Amino acid sequence: QVQLVESGGGLVQPGGSLRLSCAASGIIFSRAVMGWYRQAPGKEREFVARISWSGGSTYYADSVKGRFTISGDSARNIVYLQMNSLKSEDTGVYYCKADFLFRDYWGQGTQVTVSS
């Protein structure tokens, strides 16, 4: 059974930083594409970043390029999202997603609020 558990969200001032974690079980990282998505109040869920272990490639939404970094520890099955220079528009619920064996799996999400 695949489980994704996010943590690390919270309240931060504009310009601050947070690191989100996604602990995954039931998947093989080397065969998965792991990603982060977010959903702001009243908006649709949107892509933030993803990482593919098989090729070591990363990809980011234009809105977070240069500020966010996705990385992971394949030995521990954890994916991170380091978020720097946070802006109010980064506020939302952040979800971890795993594309594994032709299926999508989602975590429950963690709230990130950027406000002074």
C-alpha positions as CSV (number, residue, x, y, z in Angstrom):
1,Q,0.0,0.0,0.0
2,V,1.4,3.4,-1.0
3,Q,1.4,6.1,1.6
4,L,2.7,9.7,1.3
5,V,2.9,11.8,4.4
6,E,3.8,15.5,4.1
7,S,5.2,17.7,6.9
8,G,7.0,21.0,7.4
9,G,4.3,23.5,6.6
10,G,3.5,26.5,8.7
11,L,3.3,30.2,8.9
12,V,6.2,32.2,7.6
13,Q,6.8,35.9,6.8
14,P,7.4,37.1,3.2
15,G,11.0,36.5,2.3
16,G,11.3,33.6,4.7
17,S,12.0,29.9,4.1
18,L,10.4,26.6,4.8
19,R,11.4,23.0,4.0
20,L,8.6,20.5,3.3
21,S,9.1,16.8,3.5
22,C,7.2,13.9,2.0
23,A,7.8,10.5,3.5
24,A,6.8,7.7,1.1
25,S,6.2,4.1,1.7
26,G,5.1,1.3,-0.6
27,I,7.0,2.6,-3.7
28,I,10.4,2.2,-5.3
29,F,11.9,5.6,-5.7
30,S,14.1,4.5,-8.6
31,R,10.9,3.7,-10.6
32,A,8.9,6.7,-9.5
33,V,8.5,10.4,-10.4
34,M,7.9,12.4,-7.3
35,G,6.4,15.8,-7.3
36,W,4.9,18.7,-5.3
37,Y,1.7,20.5,-6.1
38,R,-0.2,23.3,-4.3
39,Q,-3.7,24.6,-4.1
40,A,-4.5,28.1,-3.0
41,P,-7.9,29.0,-1.6
42,G,-10.5,29.3,-4.4
43,K,-8.0,28.0,-7.1
44,E,-7.2,24.8,-8.8
45,R,-4.3,22.6,-7.8
46,E,-1.2,23.5,-9.7
47,F,2.2,21.9,-10.4
48,V,5.2,23.1,-8.4
49,A,8.1,20.8,-9.0
50,R,9.0,17.2,-9.8
51,I,12.1,14.9,-9.7
52,S,12.8,11.7,-11.5
53,W,15.2,9.4,-9.9
54,S,15.8,7.3,-13.0
55,G,17.3,10.2,-14.9
56,G,18.0,12.5,-12.0
57,S,16.1,15.3,-13.7
58,T,14.1,18.1,-12.0
59,Y,11.5,20.4,-13.4
60,Y,9.9,23.5,-11.9
61,A,6.9,25.8,-12.5
62,D,8.1,29.2,-13.8
63,S,6.6,30.8,-10.7
64,V,9.0,29.0,-8.4
65,K,12.2,28.7,-10.5
66,G,15.2,30.0,-8.7
67,R,13.4,30.0,-5.3
68,F,12.4,26.4,-4.7
69,T,14.5,23.3,-4.9
70,I,13.2,19.7,-5.0
71,S,15.5,16.9,-3.8
72,G,15.3,13.6,-2.1
73,D,16.9,10.8,-0.2
74,S,16.2,7.6,-2.0
75,A,17.6,5.5,0.8
76,R,15.0,6.9,3.2
77,N,12.3,7.4,0.6
78,I,11.9,11.1,1.5
79,V,11.3,14.0,-0.9
80,Y,12.0,17.5,0.1
81,L,10.9,20.9,-1.2
82,Q,13.1,23.7,0.0
83,M,11.3,27.0,-0.4
84,N,13.2,30.3,-0.2
85,S,12.2,33.9,-0.7
86,L,8.6,33.0,-0.1
87,K,5.8,35.3,-1.3
88,S,2.2,35.7,-0.2
89,E,1.2,34.1,-3.5
90,D,2.9,30.9,-2.4
91,T,0.3,30.4,0.3
92,G,-1.7,27.2,-0.1
93,V,-1.9,23.5,0.7
94,Y,1.1,21.7,-0.6
95,Y,0.6,18.1,-1.8
96,C,3.2,15.4,-2.5
97,K,2.5,13.2,-5.5
98,A,4.0,9.9,-6.7
99,D,3.7,8.6,-10.2
100,F,4.5,4.9,-9.8
101,L,3.7,2.0,-12.0
102,F,1.3,4.0,-14.1
103,R,-0.8,5.2,-11.1
104,D,-0.9,8.6,-9.2
105,Y,-0.8,8.7,-5.5
106,W,-1.4,11.8,-3.3
107,G,-0.6,12.8,0.2
108,Q,-3.0,14.6,2.5
109,G,-1.2,18.0,2.2
110,T,0.4,20.4,4.5
111,Q,-0.6,24.1,4.9
112,V,1.9,26.8,4.0
113,T,0.9,30.4,4.9
114,V,3.1,33.3,3.9
115,S,1.9,36.4,5.7
116,S,3.3,39.3,7.8
